[in-house]
Every structure is written in C-alpha cells, then in structure tokens.
C-alpha cells in the first residue's frame, strides 16, 4: 500500500535531528504519526484523535502503550531537539548580529478536579493560582524556558512544578538554564514573579544578563537611602523623565543606576506610558543587569518576552498542550515533549512562526491525501482498502 507523502517530511525532520540512531523503526513510526495528528486542524489531545488524525495503521491501544509503557527514552528526543534549536538560534543570532534571548515563565494546564471516588486521577496535578483568572485552578503547573532571537522563538525546556517536591519555580528555572551553553551574548527575560536574588545570581554566574520586570515595592538606594521604587517615583515630575519610543508605544522614563536589594549595581527604569498619569498605579519598573544598554534597548529587549506568552496561547489553542487524557506522570511528560516537537517542526517547515507552519503543513496534508487516493485509483487498489487506510471504512 502507498505511503502518505506528508509523512515523509516529518520522518526527514526526525532523521535530521539524528533520532534514527537512537530509536527503533516502530518508535520512529509512532513519532511520525503523533506529530502528524497534533498538527491536524481540530486536534483535541485524545488518543482517538492521535490515532484517527494520522491514519495510524495499528490499533489505538498501541498508542496508549507507547505513552505509558514503551521503553523509548523521551529525554533523548528532548536533548536532540534542544541541540538543533540552540544551533539554529546561535546561527540566526550571529547572522542578525543580535543577542540571544531566553524567556522564563509558567503556565497552568487546567484539568477537571477528580471526584474522591476516582480510581485513576491524573498524576502530578494540584491547585495552582492563576494570575490570568485571579483564582486557584486544578491542573499541572509548568515552568517553561524559551530560546529566541528577534525573529524566531523556540520552546526549549520545561519542568513540572510539584509543590510536594520542595523545589521552587526559580530553582526549576536555574536547573533548565544550566543546560544552556551558547557562545553569543544572552539576555534572560522574566516578569516580576521571577527575579529573585538566587535566580539573577545564577544567570550572572553563567555570564547571562537579566532584564526583568520588578515589583514596585522593590527597595532602591538613591544617594544611599533605602526606599521603595513606588515611593521614590512619587517625587518625580515629567521634566525628570525622557520620552522613549518602543514599537508604537511611547514611555516617560527615569533611569536609576545603583544598588537594589540583592544587587550591588544595576539599572532600573521607572517608566510610565506617555498618555497615562505618572502615578504609582501606572508605574512599571524594569531591571537590567547590563548597564551599557540604552533605555530604548532595555525596553525593546524586554518586549521580546511576549513571545513566551504567544507560545503558551498557540501551544494550547493549536496543539492542545493542555488537552491530554493520559494519566501517568511519565506519559504526560512524553505528551508535552511531543507537543514541543510538533511546534518546532511547524516552525522548521515554514521557516517562520508556528501559525504559518501549521497552515503550510495542513495544506500539504490535504494535497498528500488527494495524491494518495489518485495513485491508488491508478493502481486499481480496491476502494475498501483505501478507505481502511484513511480510517473511513
């Protein structure tokens, strides 16, 4: 029976990552089918969709076994994917003569709270506070690390935040940063929940600079006096600031250089949108450990952090990062790694962002199916055999 042409593209990508050296043919076949199903329009995350959307020839239970019991090493897949991503990002950074950005943030994959009678609840779930929804929700909390340039952003690594394991989100971030070895200048970007003394220290130790949003109650030391940033800002007039344009936004910016709690010497920009009053409510504080950067560069670089928010949205909406029904801890982790693989593959094929990649791959799949049916008809393959392979029997 004919093979589907669009499966060859996925197989080629996996071979380019060097996975054929580590995985058996059956494992490679499963990976091809799973990536194909994930990039299919309307994919919901279930094993039924994984089976049906990729025209998998084996019974659906083999997929369940692949996630739960099969002995393949998901860490090997992740490592090879990371090597490829780093190589790609370093090359782009060199070509564009831009630094490499690393964004750290977390997201919650929401799940339904099981009843007390449920015998097999999804492992690793807990109550986590969602800043977006302003309440605690049940699910998995994942800390992610993205690696990007000004033009492309790739998911690089993640850790499950497990309250019972005793590691903070900052410690998980430090673990992931330790596997980053690059020769280009790096700026680690994070929102105001992350820049602890320990995490900033770990970045500086690796030779990475940090640009982060700070809470407005962070202590600064203008002229040696300890004062909260928001209190310090109250004494400022528009004439003490300068106007800075970032993209389409204009900001009034006051540049503070000196010590703050946990750092002897850094830059903190006190910034307000130009069309808003200079009140504590509208104040933004942005830290940069690189004192050489201009105000414009600090704010422009920080704006690159938006790419991790886009990743969370697209990975959940398009690839169902939070749609899994598998229950075991390892099976869930494997699912997340495969979503990451599908995401990077979509970007690779379009040499652009994930939306363009998915459009391209979905069109390609449509063409591949039409060609498959056409060839089968020319070869006089019985229509029932074609229907069976395309799961419409």
N, C-alpha and C positions, 0 to 999 in steps of 0.2 A: 504494500500500500504506500502511496506517496507521503512524503513528509511535508509539513506545513512550512512554507518558505520563511515566515516571520520568526519561527523558532530558531532558524539558523543564525539570525542576527544576535539573539540572546546567547546562544551557545558560543558564538565567536567572542562576545564580550567576556564571558566566563573563562574561556580559554586564554584570552589576553591577560586576564588577572592571574593566570597561572594555576587555576584551580584543578585542571585536569591531572596535574601531578599529584594532587592530594586526595582527590575524590574518585570513587568508582563510577563507572558508566551509569548505573541505576541512580546514584545520588545526583550526578550531573543532569540526568533526565528530569528528576524531580525538581531541581532548581530552575531549569528552563521553564517547565510547566507552571511553577508557582509564580515566577516573575511575570510570565505571560498573563496569568489570571489576575494578578494585582494591578496590572496596567490597563485592564479591560474596563471600559466605561460601565458604571453601575456596580462594580465590585463592592461587596458588603463586609468581607472579612471572614465569612464562614467557610468551612471545609467543602460544603456543597458548591459554593461559588468557585473555590480554588479548583475543584475537580471539573466542574462544568465549563468554566470560563477559559480553560486552557486545553479542552478536548483531551484530557488525560486518559490514556488507554487502559490503565489499571483500575481496579475497584477503589472506591473512595476511602476504604479503610486503610489502604496502603499509605495515603497521605497522612491520616491520623497517626499511623505508626511512625512515619518519617519525622513528625514533630515531637512525638512523645518518647519513642524507644530506640529509634535508629541510631547507631553509634557514630554517625559523622560528626566532625569537630566544627561547630559553628564559630569558635574563636579563630580557627584558621581562615575561614571565609572572611571574617571581620578584619583580620590582620592584613590579608592580601588586598582587600578593598581600601583599607587605610593607606597602605603603601602607594597604591595607584593614585588616590586622592592627593596625598602630600606631594607626590611627584608632579602631578598636574598643576596644583596650586603654586608650587615653587616656580615652575616654568612660566606660568602666567604672570606671577609677581615680578619676575626678572624682566619679562618682555614689556610689561606695562610700567616698569620702574616704580612700583608701588609696594608698600609693606604687605605682609600677610596679616589678616585679622582673624582672631579666634573669639567667638561669642559663646558665653556660658549662660544658660537659663534652664528653667524646668517647666514641665507641663504635666497635667494630670490626664491619664486615660481613664475616663469615667466608666464604671461598671455598675450593674444593679446589685444593691446590697442583698446577699443571700438570706433566706429565712433561716431561723435557728434549726430547722429540720433538714436543711440541705446537706446531703452527704458529701458532695464534692464541690466545695466552693473554690473559686479561682485563687491560687496561692499568691501571697505577697501583697494582697490588697489591704488598704487601711483607710481611715478618714484623713483627708488632707485639705488644708484650707486653700480655696481658690480665690486669688485676688480679683480675677475677672468677674466671678459670680458673687463675691463678697460672702461666701459661706463655705462650710466644710462639705466636701463631696467624697463619695466612696470610690476607690479605684487604685490604680498604680501611679505613683509619682516618679517621673523620670527626669534626671538631670542630663541635659544634652550639651555637647560641645560641637560647634560648627567651625569649619575652617574655610576662609574665603578671601577673595581678592575684591577689588571694586566691581568686578564684572560677574563673577560666579561664586556661589556659596554651596558648600557640600556638608551634609551631616557627617561627622567624623566618629564620634564615640558617645556612648550613653551609659548611665548607671541607674539601677533601680534604687530609689531612696526608701530604705526599710527602717522604720523607727526602732524596730526591735534589735537591729544590728549595731546600733550605737554610733554610726558614722554620720556626721552632719553633711549637708549638701555641699558645703565648702570643701570638706575633706574628700568627697567623691570627685569634685572638680579638680582638686590637686592631683588625685590618682590619674585622672584622664590626661591632665597636662603633662604628666611625667613621660607619657609615650610620644610626645611631640618633639621630633628632632628636625629642625629646619635651619638652613643657613641664612635665611633672609630676616630682616627686622620684623618683629612680631608685636602687635598691639592686642591685648586681651580686653574684650569689651564686656561689660556686665551692668545690670541695673542695680538699684540701691540696696537690694537684699543681699548682695554677694561680697562687696569689697571689705572683707574683714582683714585685720592685720595679718593673720596667718596666710590667707589666700593671696593677698597682694605681695607679701614677703616671698611666697613660693614662686610667684611669677617673676619677680625681680631676680631671684636666685638663678632662674633659668635664662636670665638675660632678656626677658619679655617685659615690655612696658604695659601699664594698665591705664585704660580710660574707662571711667565708671561714673554712673550717677551716684550722688551721695544723698543721704537723708539730710534735711535742712537743719537738724539739731546736732550735726557733726561739729565737734569743737575745733575752732581755728585759733591761731595765736598771732593776730596782728599786733605789731610792736610789743610782742611778748606777753600780751594779755589773753587769757583763755576766754573765749566767747563762742556761743553757738552761731553757726553761719546765718541763721534767720535773724538773730538779734543784731549781728554785725551789719547785715544788709539794710536794717531799718534806718541807719544813719545816712544812707546813700541817696543822692539826687541824680536825675538824668544826666546832669553835666559831669558826674563822676564816671559815667559809663561811655563806651563807644559802640557804635552800631556795627553789627556783623551780619552778613548775609550767608545763609546756608540753604542751598536749593532755592525754594520760593519763599522761605521764611526769613524774617529779619529779627534780630535779637539785640537788646541792650545788654552789654557785657561789662562786668567789672572783673579784672584779673587779680587774684590774690596769689602771691608766691610766698612760700614759707612752710612752717610746720603745721601739721594737724595731728590729731590723736592717732598714734601708730605709725606716723611717717615724719621724718625729720625735715624733708624738703620736697615739695611738690607744687603743682599749680592747681588752684581751684577756681573755676569760672563761676561767678554768680550771674545768672542770666535770666532775663525776662523777655517774653515775646514783645516786640516793639509796640504792638497795638494793645497791650494789656498794662494795667497799672503796676507800679513797682511795689507790690505788697508781698508779704511772706507767703500768702496763698499761691501766688503765681511764680514764685521763685524756683529756679532749677539750679542745682549745684553739680558741676561736672569736674571730676578729678582727672588730672593727667600726671603720671609719674615722669613723663618726658617734658622737661622744662624748655626744651628747644622749640617745641611746636608752637605755631601761632594760634590765636584764638579760633580763627577760621578752621584750621586743620583739626584742632581738638574736637570742635562741634561736628565737622564733616565726618571725621573718623567715627565718632560716637554714633552718628546717624546710620552707619553700616550695620549696627546691631539689629536693625529692623529685619535683616534677612533671617534671623533665627525665628522671629515671630511668624514670618511668611512660611518658613519650613513647617512649623507646628500646624498652621492652618491647612497647608496643601497636603501634608502627610496624613492628616486626619480626614480631610474632605475627599481627596482623590485616591489615596492609597490605603485608607482605613487603618491607620496606625493604632487606633483605639477600638477597632471592630472585631478583634479576635474572640473566639469562643473556646480556644484551648485553655486548659486549667492548670496544668503543671508549670512550675516555675521555669524549668528549662525550655519547655515547649513555647511558653510566652516569649522568653528571651529570643529563641530562634525566630519566632514570628517577627519581632521588632528588627532583628538583623536583616531579615529578608525584605522587609519594607524599605530599610535603608538601601539595600542592594537595588531594588526596583527604582527607587528615587534617583540614585546615582546613574543607573543605566539610562533612564529617561533623559537625564542631562547630557550624558555622553553622546547619545544618538542625535540629539538636536544641536549639540554644541552651544546650547543656550540654557534657558531656565526649564523647570520641570513641566510647566504648562505647555510650552511649545513642544517639548519632548513627548508628552502624552498624546497631544494632537497628532503628531507625526506617527507615533507607534500605533495608534488606533486606526489611522488611515491605512498604514502598511498592513495591519492585520486584516482589514476589510479586503484589500487587494489580494492578499495571500489566500483568503478563503475562496474568493471568486476564481482565482487561477487554479486552485486545488480541485474545485468542482469541474472546471473546464477540462483540466488534464484527465481527470477520472473518466469523464464522459468520452473523451477521445480514445481512451484505452479500453473502453467498454467495461469498466468496472461496474458491477451491479449497484443500482441506486441504493439498495438497502445497506450495502457495505459502507457507502459514502455517508449515509445518514447515521450509521452506527458510530463511525469515527468522529462525526461532528456532534455527537450526543443529541441528535434529534429523532432517533429511532423510537 
